[in-house]
Amino acid sequence: MDIIINHTADVIQYRECSVGVPCPYRDRAAYPYQRKGGLGGKAINGGFVGDGVETAANFAKLTDTTYAYTPYVPAAERTVKVPAWLNDPIYYHNRGDSTFTNESSTMGDFSGLDDVMTENPRVVSGMIDIFGSWIDRFKVDGFRIDTARHVNPEFWAQFIPAMLTRAQANGIPNFHIFGEVSDHEIRPAVLAQHTIVDKLPAVLDFAFRQTVVETVAGTRGTDAFEALLDGDVLYAKGGDTAAILPTFTGNHDDGRFATFVRKAFPQASDDEVLKRVLLSNAMLLTLRGVPTIYSGDEQGFVGDGNDQDAREDMFASKVAVYNDNRLLGTTKTTATESFGETNPLFREIADLSKVRITHPALTRGRTLIRSRSETPGLLAVSRFDPTTGAEILLAFNTSAKPLTQPVQVETGSTRFTTLAGTCAPRAAAPGSVMMTLPAFGYAVCAAEVR
């Protein structure tokens, strides 16, 4: 289940700003908690020593919310939030809109959405009660935490162990918690810090998505994957954490991968676009991480952009800007329901999913890059069964031309079984296999265990 701790609905307004007009962020230096409306204002909240002392006794002294702005709730909305304590402005930062930098990253309103004061112990216990009850009542088996980077690390240090304990008490094994840390660069360090500082068990792998976008829906060389995978050591438990990162190529916020391909290559035929998307799926389902597939991708959905433009209906849609989209792998539109199993994207995902779950090398095996290119071309990766050590060779061609190229393998990998694409049945020499791939093609080759 997707959960949000950072903010609630945009209900709280500020007297100093017109409704609907963003209020600039006001920081703690110029607008301390102990002065009304800024440094020149009268003294308020006497005895409150700041949000860094996260005790009930300290926060009991924070009674006046007018330190930065004068917050108020319109009469019609004073009881709209559930549970009732969330309606009180005292549990919010009330400092105006975040700039997503410095202190405003954790204390500013998210595009107007009311930013919860997660330093307050009452908020901590309240959020634990809310989402712990979801586990108790509905037996959910994991949480995707929205806007996780915008909550102070001390909150997560209490919340996450509480959720894991609650799941264990409900007999739910492997309760999966991962945070959304949105970043649109290939910067594993930006993501990894939140598994160390915030102690999030995992984060959505935006770096993986960006790597696939730049290489398959772009023209960057496959050496980008080296930059991605070299960063695995930065996560809290190194490769063990990297192995459980949810990987993805598109989602409800950032848009669909097929959309990025169409925008990057506006002159490309639908056949080329389809092949590029098929290639991205192969990477998603065979490289390290936990594949996270956005509903509708398997039906060939191609949106007009990100956010609402990427949220097409699976059932028969009545939305004109969805129904005029040209889908991949089919002649239908979203005007009729999209639950079929014949689209080539659906079939590929189904087939590769079966390959993945039947080969431990692809779910939890070590990763070794064998070949990469500074221009569009070959990416070759070996993954190894954690028990037997057996090798599976993955090969991807991101270029518009076929290629034939030797790839290094283990010297004991002499015979290969084709799991997807086309593989050479035998090594060309000890430690070398010749790979032939069509434009935008891929292959998954399992070395026979001897």
PLY file of the C-alpha trace (Angstrom):
ply
format ascii 1.0
element vertex 450
property float x
property float y
property float z
element edge 449
property int vertex1
property int vertex2
end_header
0.00 0.00 0.00
1.13 3.52 -0.85
1.29 5.58 2.36
1.99 9.27 2.98
3.49 10.56 6.21
4.96 13.85 5.01
1.79 15.79 4.27
-2.00 15.79 4.28
-4.52 17.61 2.09
-4.18 21.34 1.44
-6.62 22.51 4.10
-4.59 24.89 6.26
-4.46 28.43 4.85
-2.32 31.43 5.90
-3.73 34.88 6.65
-0.74 36.52 4.99
-1.35 34.82 1.61
-4.30 34.75 -0.77
-6.01 31.38 -1.13
-4.41 29.44 -3.97
-1.30 31.62 -4.02
1.92 29.90 -2.85
3.36 31.21 0.40
7.18 31.55 0.35
9.01 29.36 2.84
9.97 31.09 6.10
12.93 29.46 7.85
13.69 28.98 11.53
16.45 31.58 11.63
14.26 34.48 10.51
11.05 33.07 11.98
11.93 31.18 15.17
9.26 29.29 17.08
9.64 31.68 20.04
8.61 34.88 18.20
5.26 35.81 16.69
5.62 36.46 12.95
9.39 36.76 12.94
12.31 38.15 14.92
10.61 41.46 15.73
7.44 39.87 17.08
6.39 39.29 20.66
7.65 36.30 22.61
5.59 33.13 22.32
6.00 29.43 23.09
8.08 30.12 26.18
10.25 27.21 27.25
10.06 25.45 23.89
13.68 24.64 23.04
13.14 23.77 19.38
12.09 20.81 17.28
15.42 19.03 17.85
14.36 17.95 21.35
11.69 15.45 20.43
10.06 14.88 23.81
6.43 15.22 24.80
7.38 17.66 27.58
9.13 19.98 25.15
6.39 19.92 22.52
3.75 20.56 25.18
5.23 24.07 25.34
4.60 24.67 21.62
1.09 26.12 21.79
1.12 29.09 19.40
1.29 28.42 15.63
1.84 32.03 14.52
5.67 32.00 14.51
5.99 32.12 10.68
2.50 32.64 9.30
-0.96 32.87 10.83
-2.52 29.53 9.91
-6.26 28.96 9.86
-8.66 26.31 8.61
-11.81 27.36 6.69
-14.95 26.58 8.66
-16.21 24.04 6.13
-13.02 22.00 6.43
-12.31 22.03 10.15
-13.15 18.36 10.65
-12.37 16.84 7.26
-9.19 14.99 8.25
-9.28 11.59 9.89
-8.35 10.86 12.65
-9.48 14.08 14.29
-6.10 15.12 15.71
-4.85 15.75 12.18
-7.18 18.76 11.96
-5.17 20.76 14.50
-2.61 23.14 12.89
-0.32 22.62 15.89
0.76 19.34 14.30
2.02 21.04 11.12
5.07 23.17 10.34
3.06 26.07 8.84
6.13 27.67 7.25
4.95 27.99 3.63
5.90 26.10 0.48
9.01 23.97 0.30
11.77 24.83 -2.14
12.87 21.19 -1.73
16.28 22.33 -0.51
17.91 22.72 2.90
15.54 22.77 5.89
12.50 23.44 3.71
12.90 19.94 2.27
11.52 18.46 5.49
9.53 21.41 6.82
7.89 23.09 3.85
4.46 22.40 2.37
4.66 20.11 -0.66
3.17 22.33 -3.38
0.70 23.64 -0.84
-0.07 20.30 0.83
0.00 20.67 4.62
3.41 19.54 5.93
3.10 17.40 9.05
5.41 18.19 11.99
6.88 14.71 12.23
9.26 15.79 15.01
6.34 15.94 17.46
6.03 12.72 19.54
2.23 12.94 19.27
2.57 12.77 15.49
4.97 9.84 15.71
2.64 7.81 17.90
-0.36 8.86 15.84
1.16 7.75 12.56
2.25 4.45 14.11
-1.36 3.91 15.23
-2.78 4.78 11.80
-0.57 2.60 9.67
-0.15 -0.13 12.24
-3.93 -0.52 12.13
-3.73 -1.03 8.37
-1.51 -4.04 9.05
-3.81 -5.29 11.83
-7.04 -4.88 9.89
-6.09 -5.60 6.30
-2.88 -7.68 6.57
-1.06 -5.59 3.98
2.39 -7.01 3.29
4.37 -3.85 2.56
4.46 -0.07 2.41
5.63 2.20 -0.38
6.33 5.47 1.43
5.53 8.55 -0.61
7.87 11.58 -0.38
10.05 9.74 2.14
13.01 12.10 1.73
10.93 15.02 3.03
10.48 13.53 6.52
13.11 13.90 9.25
15.27 10.76 9.77
14.39 10.55 13.48
10.80 9.80 12.56
11.77 6.81 10.43
14.00 5.49 13.22
10.85 4.98 15.30
8.23 4.30 12.64
9.92 1.56 10.63
10.80 -0.77 13.54
7.24 -0.32 14.82
5.79 -1.39 11.46
8.08 -4.40 11.20
7.15 -5.44 14.74
3.45 -5.05 13.92
3.83 -7.15 10.77
5.65 -9.87 12.67
2.90 -9.93 15.29
0.39 -10.45 12.48
2.38 -13.34 11.01
3.31 -11.42 7.85
6.74 -12.56 6.59
9.13 -10.37 4.62
7.20 -7.15 5.18
8.66 -4.85 2.53
9.15 -1.14 3.22
10.65 1.16 0.63
10.70 4.91 0.32
10.13 7.15 -2.66
13.26 9.30 -3.05
12.62 10.99 -6.36
15.81 11.86 -8.23
16.25 12.09 -11.98
19.98 11.57 -12.29
22.16 8.46 -12.19
23.26 9.19 -8.65
23.08 6.10 -6.42
24.62 8.10 -3.55
21.55 10.35 -3.38
19.36 7.27 -2.91
21.77 5.30 -0.74
22.05 7.98 1.93
18.41 7.41 2.84
19.12 3.75 3.62
21.87 4.88 5.99
20.76 8.20 7.48
17.00 7.51 7.41
17.50 3.76 7.84
14.89 3.00 5.19
15.21 -0.71 4.33
15.03 0.15 0.62
14.21 2.98 -1.76
12.69 3.12 -5.22
15.60 2.81 -7.64
15.25 6.06 -9.59
18.87 5.68 -10.70
17.98 2.41 -12.45
15.07 4.07 -14.20
17.22 6.97 -15.33
19.89 4.62 -16.65
17.39 2.74 -18.80
15.80 5.99 -19.98
19.15 7.45 -21.05
20.31 4.30 -22.85
17.16 2.73 -24.32
14.99 5.84 -24.60
18.06 7.90 -25.37
21.49 7.77 -26.97
23.84 7.34 -24.02
26.25 4.40 -24.08
25.70 1.30 -22.00
28.60 2.33 -19.76
25.87 4.17 -17.84
25.06 0.81 -16.24
28.57 0.69 -14.83
27.95 3.99 -13.05
24.67 2.57 -11.73
25.96 -0.78 -10.50
29.22 0.61 -9.10
27.04 2.54 -6.68
25.54 -0.59 -5.12
28.29 -0.63 -2.49
26.99 2.68 -1.12
23.71 1.29 0.21
23.36 0.40 3.88
24.06 -3.30 3.33
25.80 -2.94 0.01
24.73 -5.48 -2.57
22.19 -7.04 -0.20
20.25 -3.78 -0.10
20.69 -3.20 -3.83
19.12 -6.60 -4.43
15.84 -5.53 -2.80
15.57 -2.07 -4.37
12.33 -1.81 -6.36
13.43 -1.15 -9.93
11.11 0.43 -12.49
11.09 2.12 -15.89
7.95 4.24 -15.49
5.21 5.01 -13.00
2.15 7.13 -12.21
4.22 10.23 -11.43
7.06 10.17 -13.94
5.21 8.79 -16.95
5.43 5.62 -19.00
8.65 4.40 -20.56
6.99 4.14 -23.99
6.14 7.83 -23.77
9.80 8.71 -23.22
10.79 6.62 -26.24
8.26 8.35 -28.48
9.42 11.79 -27.31
13.12 10.95 -27.70
12.66 9.42 -31.16
9.64 11.17 -32.74
10.48 9.78 -36.20
10.76 6.17 -35.00
8.25 3.64 -36.31
5.88 1.95 -33.89
7.88 -1.24 -34.46
11.08 0.42 -33.26
9.32 1.95 -30.26
7.91 -1.46 -29.37
11.34 -3.08 -29.63
12.88 -0.46 -27.37
10.15 -0.99 -24.78
10.58 -4.77 -25.00
14.30 -4.25 -24.41
13.65 -2.10 -21.35
11.38 -4.81 -19.94
14.10 -7.40 -20.42
16.52 -5.26 -18.42
13.93 -4.70 -15.72
13.14 -8.39 -15.34
16.67 -9.81 -15.42
18.97 -7.24 -13.79
19.36 -6.83 -10.04
16.53 -5.41 -7.95
12.82 -6.13 -7.57
10.95 -5.43 -10.84
8.05 -3.04 -10.33
5.75 -2.87 -13.34
3.26 -0.06 -13.79
-0.21 -1.33 -14.63
-1.05 -0.77 -18.29
2.53 -1.05 -19.49
1.82 -4.67 -20.34
-1.11 -3.49 -22.47
1.00 -1.11 -24.55
-0.22 2.09 -22.92
1.53 5.23 -24.14
0.57 8.39 -22.28
0.89 12.02 -23.26
3.25 12.87 -20.41
3.71 12.40 -16.69
1.42 12.59 -13.66
-2.29 12.52 -14.68
-1.30 12.13 -18.32
0.10 8.70 -17.45
-2.83 7.37 -15.42
-4.89 5.64 -18.09
-7.73 3.40 -17.03
-7.47 -0.39 -17.29
-11.25 -0.58 -17.54
-13.05 1.04 -20.48
-12.11 4.71 -20.25
-14.30 7.72 -20.89
-11.35 10.13 -20.83
-10.80 11.68 -24.26
-7.10 12.47 -23.74
-6.52 8.79 -22.90
-8.66 7.31 -25.65
-6.87 9.16 -28.45
-3.50 7.63 -27.49
-1.85 5.29 -30.01
-1.02 2.12 -28.08
1.83 -0.31 -28.78
1.37 -3.89 -29.93
-2.34 -3.48 -30.58
-4.87 -1.57 -32.68
-7.30 -1.09 -29.78
-7.58 2.02 -27.59
-8.26 2.58 -23.92
-11.92 3.15 -24.80
-12.38 -0.60 -24.31
-11.16 -2.56 -21.29
-7.50 -3.55 -21.27
-7.19 -6.90 -19.52
-6.15 -9.05 -22.48
-3.20 -11.43 -22.56
-2.24 -11.23 -26.23
-0.22 -8.00 -26.42
3.45 -8.83 -27.15
4.41 -6.75 -24.11
2.12 -8.83 -21.89
3.53 -12.06 -23.30
7.13 -10.92 -22.86
6.57 -9.86 -19.25
4.82 -13.14 -18.49
7.58 -15.22 -20.10
10.46 -13.36 -18.48
8.72 -13.42 -15.12
8.65 -17.22 -15.29
12.32 -17.28 -16.22
13.15 -14.96 -13.36
11.38 -16.84 -10.58
12.78 -20.20 -11.67
16.41 -19.05 -11.66
17.79 -17.79 -8.32
20.66 -16.10 -10.18
18.14 -13.57 -11.51
16.42 -12.86 -8.20
19.34 -12.73 -5.78
22.50 -13.53 -7.72
25.71 -11.52 -7.83
26.09 -9.17 -10.83
29.21 -8.77 -12.94
29.43 -6.49 -15.98
31.19 -8.28 -18.84
30.98 -5.71 -21.60
29.70 -2.19 -22.02
30.02 0.52 -24.64
30.55 4.27 -24.58
27.99 4.53 -27.39
24.73 2.65 -27.98
25.62 -1.00 -28.34
26.27 -4.05 -26.21
25.67 -4.45 -22.51
26.65 -7.91 -21.26
26.17 -8.93 -17.64
26.72 -12.20 -15.81
24.62 -13.19 -12.83
25.45 -16.12 -10.60
23.32 -18.61 -8.70
23.97 -17.91 -5.00
24.01 -21.63 -4.21
25.57 -23.39 -7.19
27.53 -20.52 -8.70
26.05 -21.33 -12.12
26.27 -18.41 -14.54
23.51 -16.75 -16.52
24.71 -14.39 -19.23
22.50 -11.41 -20.10
23.13 -9.52 -23.32
21.34 -6.39 -24.53
21.80 -4.38 -27.74
20.74 -0.74 -27.37
21.78 0.19 -30.91
19.72 0.30 -34.10
22.14 -2.12 -35.80
22.70 -5.85 -35.27
25.94 -6.84 -33.61
28.18 -9.86 -33.20
30.76 -9.65 -30.44
32.71 -11.97 -28.16
31.87 -11.78 -24.46
33.89 -13.08 -21.56
32.32 -15.78 -19.38
33.59 -18.16 -16.73
35.95 -20.78 -18.15
33.65 -23.47 -16.81
30.70 -22.07 -18.76
31.09 -24.08 -21.95
27.52 -24.92 -22.95
24.50 -22.65 -22.84
20.72 -23.06 -22.79
18.62 -20.31 -24.31
16.12 -18.84 -21.83
15.21 -15.87 -24.05
16.40 -14.56 -27.40
19.08 -16.61 -29.15
22.21 -17.96 -27.49
25.28 -19.72 -28.85
25.05 -23.34 -27.73
28.77 -23.54 -26.98
31.59 -21.26 -25.95
33.87 -20.18 -28.78
36.86 -20.85 -26.52
37.37 -21.31 -22.78
36.05 -18.13 -21.19
34.58 -16.62 -24.36
31.21 -16.85 -26.07
30.15 -15.16 -29.31
26.94 -13.15 -28.95
24.83 -12.16 -31.97
21.95 -9.79 -31.34
19.53 -7.99 -33.65
18.89 -4.26 -33.31
17.36 -3.64 -29.86
17.56 -7.37 -29.19
18.47 -9.28 -26.06
19.33 -12.78 -24.93
19.31 -14.68 -21.63
21.72 -17.60 -21.68
22.09 -20.13 -18.85
25.38 -21.98 -18.59
24.91 -25.70 -17.99
26.03 -26.88 -14.58
28.70 -29.54 -14.86
0 1
1 2
2 3
3 4
4 5
5 6
6 7
7 8
8 9
9 10
10 11
11 12
12 13
13 14
14 15
15 16
16 17
17 18
18 19
19 20
20 21
21 22
22 23
23 24
24 25
25 26
26 27
27 28
28 29
29 30
30 31
31 32
32 33
33 34
34 35
35 36
36 37
37 38
38 39
39 40
40 41
41 42
42 43
43 44
44 45
45 46
46 47
47 48
48 49
49 50
50 51
51 52
52 53
53 54
54 55
55 56
56 57
57 58
58 59
59 60
60 61
61 62
62 63
63 64
64 65
65 66
66 67
67 68
68 69
69 70
70 71
71 72
72 73
73 74
74 75
75 76
76 77
77 78
78 79
79 80
80 81
81 82
82 83
83 84
84 85
85 86
86 87
87 88
88 89
89 90
90 91
91 92
92 93
93 94
94 95
95 96
96 97
97 98
98 99
99 100
100 101
101 102
102 103
103 104
104 105
105 106
106 107
107 108
108 109
109 110
110 111
111 112
112 113
113 114
114 115
115 116
116 117
117 118
118 119
119 120
120 121
121 122
122 123
123 124
124 125
125 126
126 127
127 128
128 129
129 130
130 131
131 132
132 133
133 134
134 135
135 136
136 137
137 138
138 139
139 140
140 141
141 142
142 143
143 144
144 145
145 146
146 147
147 148
148 149
149 150
150 151
151 152
152 153
153 154
154 155
155 156
156 157
157 158
158 159
159 160
160 161
161 162
162 163
163 164
164 165
165 166
166 167
167 168
168 169
169 170
170 171
171 172
172 173
173 174
174 175
175 176
176 177
177 178
178 179
179 180
180 181
181 182
182 183
183 184
184 185
185 186
186 187
187 188
188 189
189 190
190 191
191 192
192 193
193 194
194 195
195 196
196 197
197 198
198 199
199 200
200 201
201 202
202 203
203 204
204 205
205 206
206 207
207 208
208 209
209 210
210 211
211 212
212 213
213 214
214 215
215 216
216 217
217 218
218 219
219 220
220 221
221 222
222 223
223 224
224 225
225 226
226 227
227 228
228 229
229 230
230 231
231 232
232 233
233 234
234 235
235 236
236 237
237 238
238 239
239 240
240 241
241 242
242 243
243 244
244 245
245 246
246 247
247 248
248 249
249 250
250 251
251 252
252 253
253 254
254 255
255 256
256 257
257 258
258 259
259 260
260 261
261 262
262 263
263 264
264 265
265 266
266 267
267 268
268 269
269 270
270 271
271 272
272 273
273 274
274 275
275 276
276 277
277 278
278 279
279 280
280 281
281 282
282 283
283 284
284 285
285 286
286 287
287 288
288 289
289 290
290 291
291 292
292 293
293 294
294 295
295 296
296 297
297 298
298 299
299 300
300 301
301 302
302 303
303 304
304 305
305 306
306 307
307 308
308 309
309 310
310 311
311 312
312 313
313 314
314 315
315 316
316 317
317 318
318 319
319 320
320 321
321 322
322 323
323 324
324 325
325 326
326 327
327 328
328 329
329 330
330 331
331 332
332 333
333 334
334 335
335 336
336 337
337 338
338 339
339 340
340 341
341 342
342 343
343 344
344 345
345 346
346 347
347 348
348 349
349 350
350 351
351 352
352 353
353 354
354 355
355 356
356 357
357 358
358 359
359 360
360 361
361 362
362 363
363 364
364 365
365 366
366 367
367 368
368 369
369 370
370 371
371 372
372 373
373 374
374 375
375 376
376 377
377 378
378 379
379 380
380 381
381 382
382 383
383 384
384 385
385 386
386 387
387 388
388 389
389 390
390 391
391 392
392 393
393 394
394 395
395 396
396 397
397 398
398 399
399 400
400 401
401 402
402 403
403 404
404 405
405 406
406 407
407 408
408 409
409 410
410 411
411 412
412 413
413 414
414 415
415 416
416 417
417 418
418 419
419 420
420 421
421 422
422 423
423 424
424 425
425 426
426 427
427 428
428 429
429 430
430 431
431 432
432 433
433 434
434 435
435 436
436 437
437 438
438 439
439 440
440 441
441 442
442 443
443 444
444 445
445 446
446 447
447 448
448 449
